Amino acid sequence: MFGFGQLIDILKKDPKKIVFTEGDDPRILEAASRLLAGTFLHPILIGNPDKIAAEAEECGFNIRGAEIIDPTNYDRMDEMVDLFCELRKSKGVTPEQARGILSQANYFGTMLVKMGVADALLGGATYSTADTVRPALQLIKTKPGNTIVSSCFIMVRPAATGENEVLAMGDCAINIHPTEDELVEIAGETAQCAKIFGVDPKVAFLSYSTLGSGKGEDVDKMRNAAAKAKAKYPDLPIEGELQFDAAVSPRVARTKCPGNPVAGHANTFIFPEISAGNIGYKIAQRLGNFEAYGPILLGLNAPINDLSRGCNAAEVYSMAIITAALA
């Protein structure tokens, strides 16, 4: 099952470049110094080189070897402006407006990914999720066949067997009230992400009802979404609607839905809306002693991920590895 060593091994075979939009943040600098000590991931720090160097020296972090790019002095800025105007031509963006927008690190960093200068981006240590997602939607855009950006959390807990117990939970951070069709998309993307982390996904669409035991519009939504997901992803084990206990407890599953191949063994959970998802993963984190990695953004043409503003350097390091591995 999942361990960071596996992702590092993947990256060693094909090292990636990752943009950090907040290059002078001490947490970013500490994580970058750890990454530079390895040979599997090359950090690109956005910001003023003198300010970044001074901050790193003051904090005692060795960032020699890191690439530092200053939006105010970038030798490919004209090329970037032209591409930005082309990507945003439906909005009538002028070159002058583009230069103003690209002075913002979140837009500048996203364009570095779009231009192929970097493979992935990690931001949000000092700004909101929306400020990470908006440039990604405008410039990187969703993958063919996808209509939304969603997210999942990978939950990891050491097990008595010595292997980690790994779960996937979506969508806990982006879509507030997803429709049936959006839930289907969330399920497919979450299952794909789970596979990267060594999970053989068994997908449960969660509800307060188990296979018709309860009634209501919310129950109907999850039941219908599960049926659509089964049709769209015939090779994925999917069930719904399920209560959480029926999804994870073999004993409860034998009573509520005997013989069901997913019930009692689910490891990939699709929540009906963001409140349930956000509460659910945090209960697992705080009371179940799971480490929570995410939110991992899903559905984009390139890996762009968001940090919590309360993150620490260890979380930045972990999310950088996860983000780059998705590339």
GUZA-591476 format. One record per residue: residue in three letters; y, x, z of N, C-alpha, C in turn. Coordinates in steps of 0.1 Angstrom, whole numbers, plus 5000, padded with zeros to 4 digits. Each point is the difference from the previous one (the first is absolute). Example, Ala and Ser with C-alpha at 12.3 -4.5 7.8 and 13.67 -1.06 7.14 Angstrom:
ALA494351325078501249915000501250095000 SER501149964993501150095000501149925008 
//
This chain:
MET498850085000501249925000501350095000 PHE501149935000501350074998500350115010 GLY500550114995500650105008501150074991 PHE501050065006501050064991499550124993 GLY499050065005499450114993499549964986 GLN499549884998499649964987501249994990 LEU501149945005501249994991500550144997 ILE500050095010500550134997499150074990 ASP498749985001499150064990500349954986 ILE500349874999500449944987501350074995 LEU501050025008501250064996499950154997 LYS499150065007499850154997499550024985 LYS499249904996499550014986501149974990 ASP501049925004501149974991501349985008 PRO500650115004501249995008501149924994 LYS500749925008501149914996501350045005 LYS501149954994501450025005500449875006 ILE500650005012500549885007501550025004 VAL500849894996501450005004500249945013 PHE500850075009500549955012501549974998 THR500349875001501449964997501050045011 GLU499550035012500950045012499750145004 GLY500450094991499650145001500550085012 ASP501149955007500550075011499649945013 ASP499149905000499649935012499050105007 PRO500150025013499150105007498649964999 ARG499749875000498649964999499450034986 ILE500849994990499650034986499850154999 LEU500950085006499950144999498850065008 GLU499749945011498850045007498749974992 ALA499949884994498949964992499950094988 ALA501250034994500050094988499550145003 SER500450055012499550135004498550015001 ARG499449895006498649995001499349994986 LEU500649934991499449994987500150134992 LEU501150075002500150134994499050105005 ALA499549985012499150105005498649984993 GLY499849894994498849974992500450034985 THR499049974991500250034986499849884992 PHE500049885006499549884993501149904997 LEU501250025005501149904997501350085001 HIS500849984989501350074999501149905003 PRO500850035011501149915003501350034992 ILE500649894996501450014994500949935010 LEU501050075005501049955009501349974993 ILE500549885002501249964994501150015010 GLY501150074996501250025008500750124997 ASN501050035008500850124999499250125005 PRO499850104991499150125004500550075013 ASP501350025001500550075012499849925012 LYS500249875000499849915011498550005004 ILE499249994990498550005003499650135006 ALA500450114995499650135005500550025014 ALA501349965003500550015013499349925010 GLU499649874996499349915009498650065003 ALA499350054990498750065002500050125009 GLU501050094998500250115008500249975015 GLU500949905002500349955013498849955007 CYS499249924993498849945006498850105000 GLY500150114993498950105001498949974990 PHE500349934989498949964990500150094988 ASN498950064996500050094988499749914988 ILE501149994991499849924988500150084988 ARG499850145001500050084988499049964991 GLY500449994987499049954990500349854996 ALA500749935009500349864996501050004989 GLU499949904991501049984990501149915006 ILE501250044999501249925004500849964988 ILE500249874999500849954988501249925006 ASP501250044995501249945005500549904989 PRO500149875002500549914990501350034995 THR500950075007501350034996500150124991 ASN498850074998500050124992498650024994 TYR499649894992498750004994500150034985 ASP499350104995500250044986499549904990 ARG499249905004499549904991500749865002 MET501250015007500649875003500449924988 ASP500550064989500349934988498849924994 GLU498950075000498849944995499549895009 MET500250015013499649905010500949884998 VAL501350024998501049894998499649924988 ASP499750074989499649934988498849925001 LEU499050055007498849925002500249885010 PHE500850035010500449895009500749894993 CYS500950034991500749904993499149924990 GLU499050074995499049934991499249915008 LEU499550045012499249925009500749885005 ARG501350015001500849895006501049944990 LYS499750014987500949964990500149845000 SER499049935005500249865001501149965010 LYS500350095009501149985010501350054995 GLY500050074989501250054994500650125008 VAL499150085006500550115008500650114991 THR501250045004500750104993499650145005 PRO500350114992499750135005500750035013 GLU501349965001500750035012499449935012 GLN499649874998499349935011498750065004 ALA499350054989498750065003500250135009 ARG501050084997500250125008500349965014 GLY500749905002500349955014498749965007 ILE499249924993498749965006499150125003 LEU499950094991499150115001500550115010 SER501249985005500450085012499349975012 GLN499449885000499249955012498650064999 ALA499550065011498850085000498849914996 ASN500049875004498849924997499949974985 TYR501149984993500049984986499750134993 PHE500650115004499950134994498550045001 GLY499449995012498650045002499149924991 THR500249874999499249914992500050044986 MET501250044995500150054986499350134998 LEU499950095010499250124999498649974997 VAL499549895006498649964998499949944986 LYS501049924996500049944987500050104989 MET500750115002500150114990498950095000 GLY499149995010498850095001500350135007 VAL501150015006500350125008499250005012 ALA499749885006499149995011499049894998 ASP498950015007498949904999500149885009 ALA500850025011500049895010501350025008 LEU500349905008501249995008499749945014 LEU500650065010499949955014501449995005 GLY500549895004501349985006500149895011 GLY501149985005500249895010500150045014 ALA500050145003500150045014501349965006 THR501149984991501349965005500549874994 TYR499349944991500549884994498849894998 SER500449884996499049895000499050014989 THR498949925003499049984990500549964986 ALA501049905001500649954988500750114992 ASP500550105006500750114993499050094994 THR498850005004498950074993499449924989 VAL499849875002499349924991500949974988 ARG501349975002500949954989500050104989 PRO500350135002500050104989498750014993 ALA498949995008498750014994499749884991 LEU500449885004499849884991500950014987 GLN501250055002500950014989499650114990 LEU499550115005499850124991498550034997 ILE499250005011498650034998499249884995 LYS500449885005499549874996498549985004 THR499549884999498649975004499150044989 LYS498750025003499050044991499849884990 PRO499550034988499649894991499049905007 GLY500449884998499149895006500449965014 ASN500950085007500549975013501349934999 THR500249915009501349935001500850035012 ILE499450065010500750035013499650145005 VAL500950055009499650115008499649945013 SER498950055005499449965013499850125009 SER499349985011499850125009498749985008 CYS499550115005498949985009500150115011 PHE499449985011499850115010498550045001 ILE499850135000498750055003499950035015 MET499049945006499850015015498850085002 VAL500250115009498950095002499850025015 ARG498749995004499750025014498750085001 PRO499950105009498850085001498949905005 ALA498850024995498849915004499150095008 ALA499149925007499050075009499050094991 THR499849964988499150074991500650144996 GLY501350025003500650134995500849984988 GLU499749894992500849974988501249915004 ASN501050014992501149915002499749864996 GLU500549905007500049864996501349984992 VAL499949954988501149984991500149864995 LEU501249945002500349864995501250004991 ALA500149904992501249994991500649865003 MET501349995001500749875004501249984990 GLY500049894993501249974991500349855000 ASP501249964997501250084999500849995013 CYS500250105006500750005014501450045000 ALA500650024988501450065000500949954989 ILE499549954989500949984989500249854997 ASN498949934996500249864996499949905011 ILE501149925002500149925012499149884999 HIS500049924989499149894999499450004986 PRO498950094998499450014987499349874996 THR500149984987499349884994498550044998 GLU499249904996498650024998499850114990 ASP500750004989499850114990500450135005 GLU501150015008500550125005498950065010 LEU499449915008499050045009498850064993 VAL499749954988498950054992500350154996 GLU501350024995500450134997500050095012 ILE500549955011500050085012498650055004 ALA499049904999498650045003499550104991 GLY500249994987499550104991500650145002 GLU501350015003500650125002499650065014 THR499949925010499650055013498550054999 ALA499249934993498650054999499950144993 GLN500850014989500150134993500550115009 CYS501049975008500550105009499050045010 ALA499249905005499050025010499050104995 LYS499649994987499050094995500450145000 ILE501350034998500550145001499850065013 PHE499949915011499850055013498649995005 GLY499149994990498650005004499449875004 VAL500749894999499649875004499349934988 ASP498849945002499349924991500549855003 PRO501049954993500749885004499249885000 LYS500149935012499449865001501349925005 VAL500449914991501449945001499949875007 ALA500849985010500149875007501449944999 PHE500149884994501349935000500149925013 LEU500950045009500149965014500749875001 SER499649925010500649875003499749965014 TYR500549885004499549945013498849914998 SER499450004988498949924996498950094994 THR498849965002498850074994499349914990 LEU500250024987499249924990500149855003 GLY501249955002500249865001500049945014 SER499950085010500049955014501349955004 GLY501150044994501449965003500649944987 LYS501149935002500749934989501450045000 GLY500749994988501450034999500350084987 GLU501350004996500450064988499750155001 ASP500250065011499850155002498550034998 VAL499149915005498650024997499749994986 ASP500549904993499849984986500450124992 LYS501250065004500550114992499050125001 MET499550035012499150125001498649974994 ARG499649875000498749974994500150014985 ASN501149954994500250014986500350144995 ALA500750085008500250144996498750075000 ALA499249985010498750075001499149964988 ALA500149884996499249964988500550064987 LYS501350014999500650074988499750155000 ALA500050065012499750145001498650034996 LYS499049915005498650024996499949994985 ALA500749914993499949994986500650124993 LYS501150055005500750124994499350135002 TYR499450015012499350135004498649975003 PRO499149974990498749965003499150115007 ASP500450134999499250105006500450035014 LEU501149935005500450025014499449905009 PRO499450035012499649905009501249945007 ILE500249874998501249935005499649875006 GLU500649975011499849875006501249945006 GLY500149875001501249945006499949854998 GLU500749925008500750055011499250035013 LEU500350115007499250045012501050025012 GLN499549955012500750045012499750155003 PHE500850075007499850145002498750035007 ASP499649925010498850025007498849994991 ALA500049904991498949984991500050114989 ALA501150064998500150114990499450135005 VAL500150035013499650135006498850005009 SER499749885006498950005010498749944993 PRO499050084999498749954995499549885008 ARG500250005013499549895008500749874997 VAL501450014999500749884997499749954986 ALA499950104991499749964986498749934998 ARG499050045008498749935000500149865003 THR501049975009500249865005500849924990 LYS501150064995501049934992499750004985 CYS499450104995499750014986498750084998 PRO498949955004498750085000499750044986 GLY499550134998499650054987501150054991 ASN501249995005501150044991500150155000 PRO500150064988499950144998501350085005 VAL501149935001501350075004500249975015 ALA499849875004500449975014499250085010 GLY500750055010499450095010500150144996 HIS500350034988500050144995501250044993 ALA501149925000501250024992500750135005 ASN500650074991500850125004501350014992 THR500349904992501249994992500649865002 PHE501149995006500549875005501349964993 ILE500049884994501249944993500649895009 PHE501250035004500749905009500849904992 PRO500149885006500749894992501550024998 GLU500650075009501450034998500450125009 ILE501350044999500350135006500050005016 SER500349895006500049995014498750035006 ALA498949934994498750025005499650154997 GLY500350054989499650144996500750105009 ASN501349995003500750095008499550005014 ILE499849885005499549985014498650065001 GLY499149974990498650045000499850155000 TYR500750074992499850144999500550075013 LYS501149945006500650065012499149975012 ILE499349895000499049975011498950114999 ALA499550024988498950104998500550145004 GLN501350034997500550135003500250025015 ARG500649905007500450025014498949965010 LEU499149904997499049965009498650054995 GLY499850034987498850044995499950154998 ASN501050075003500150154999499750054986 PHE500449924990500050054986501350084997 GLU499850104992501250074994500349924987 ALA501349964999500549934988500750094990 TYR499550004988500650084989500649914990 GLY501350004999500749914990501449965005 PRO500649914993499449924989499950094988 ILE498849984993499850064988500349904989 LEU501050044992500549904989499050004989 LEU499749884995499049984990500649934988 GLY499450034988500449934988501050074991 LEU500550115004501050084992499450094991 ASN500750054990499550094990499950145005 ALA500650035012499950135006500049995015 PRO499550095007500049995015501350015006 ILE500649905006501250005007499749945014 ASN500350075011499749945013501250015009 ASP499949915010501149985009499650055014 LEU500950075007499850045014500749905009 SER499549995012500649935011501250085005 ARG501149945003501250075005499750065014 GLY498949955006499650065013498950104999 CYS499750054987498950094998500350145007 ASN498950075002500150145004499550094989 ALA500150135003499650104989498549994997 ALA499249975009498549994997499749884991 GLU500849895002499849894991500550034986 VAL501150074999500650044987498950094993 TYR499450095007499050094994498849924995 SER499549915008498949924996500349914988 MET501249935000500349914989500350084988 ALA500550135001500150084988498750034993 ILE499050035008498750024995499449884993 ILE500149885007499549884995500749964987 THR501450025000500749964988499750094988 ALA499850135002499750094989498649974995 ALA499149975009498649974996499949884991 LEU500949915002500049884992500350034985 ALA500750124998500350044987498850054992 
//
